[in-house]
């Protein structure tokens, strides 16, 4: 997962997809408060890779616009999704012949 605030990458402690994510938002921890003061209502751009089925020629990402709704100490951020867009990235499958659909 990647996150951006004010056009800058946000350094995360670990992947929140493994910790706390739902259809309405997510909670993540910053790497030692790396972004400095992120105010409530700050707008974030978040890209989440979705599960990739084996041997598929594309990968799907959820590109989200979210806003901070809570900040815990210097590292915990709770954000609510305002908009979610699914983006398909085409790429070669790496197989010598295509599988039948």
C-alpha positions in Angstrom: 0.0 0.0 0.0 1.1 3.5 -0.7 -0.2 6.8 0.9 0.4 10.4 0.0 -0.3 13.6 1.8 0.3 17.1 0.3 1.9 15.3 -2.7 4.5 13.6 -0.5 4.9 9.9 0.3 3.8 8.9 3.8 6.1 6.4 5.5 4.2 3.5 7.0 5.2 1.3 9.9 3.8 -1.8 8.1 1.1 -2.6 5.6 -2.3 -1.8 7.0 -4.0 -4.3 4.7 -2.5 -6.9 7.1 -3.9 -5.0 10.1 -7.0 -2.9 9.9 -8.9 -2.1 6.7 -12.5 -2.1 5.8 -14.9 -0.9 3.0 -15.3 2.4 4.9 -11.7 3.2 5.8 -8.5 2.1 7.4 -6.2 2.6 10.4 -2.5 2.7 9.9 0.6 3.6 11.8 3.2 6.1 10.5 6.9 5.2 10.8 7.9 7.1 14.0 5.6 10.0 13.2 7.5 10.5 9.9 5.1 13.0 8.3 5.0 15.5 11.2 1.7 17.1 12.2 -1.0 15.7 10.0 -4.2 17.5 10.9 -7.7 16.1 11.3 -9.5 16.3 7.9 -6.2 16.1 6.0 -6.9 14.6 2.6 -4.9 11.4 1.7 -4.3 9.6 -1.6 -4.1 5.9 -0.9 -3.4 3.0 -3.4 -4.1 -0.5 -2.2 -3.1 -3.5 -4.4 -5.9 -6.1 -4.3 -5.4 -9.8 -4.3 -3.8 -11.0 -7.5 -5.2 -14.2 -8.9 -2.5 -16.5 -10.2 -1.6 -16.3 -13.9 -3.9 -13.3 -14.6 -2.7 -10.8 -17.1 -3.7 -7.8 -15.0 -3.4 -6.5 -11.5 -6.2 -4.5 -9.8 -5.7 -1.6 -7.4 -8.1 0.4 -5.3 -7.2 4.1 -5.7 -8.8 5.9 -2.8 -9.3 9.5 -1.6 -9.6 9.5 2.1 -9.6 12.0 5.0 -8.2 11.7 8.5 -10.9 11.3 11.1 -8.7 10.5 14.1 -5.0 10.7 15.1 -3.6 8.6 18.0 -0.5 10.1 19.5 2.1 10.8 16.8 1.8 7.6 14.8 -1.8 6.2 14.5 -4.1 7.5 11.8 -7.7 6.6 11.2 -9.0 7.6 7.7 -12.4 7.4 6.1 -12.7 6.7 2.4 -14.4 9.5 0.4 -13.9 8.0 -3.0 -12.7 4.6 -4.2 -11.8 3.8 -7.8 -10.7 0.5 -9.1 -7.8 0.6 -11.6 -6.7 -2.3 -13.8 -3.0 -2.5 -14.7 -2.4 -4.7 -17.8 0.8 -6.7 -17.9 2.1 -9.8 -19.6 1.2 -13.1 -17.9 4.6 -14.7 -18.3 3.0 -17.8 -19.7 4.2 -19.2 -23.0 0.7 -19.8 -24.3 -2.6 -18.2 -23.1 -4.9 -20.2 -20.9 -8.5 -20.7 -22.3 -10.9 -18.3 -20.6 
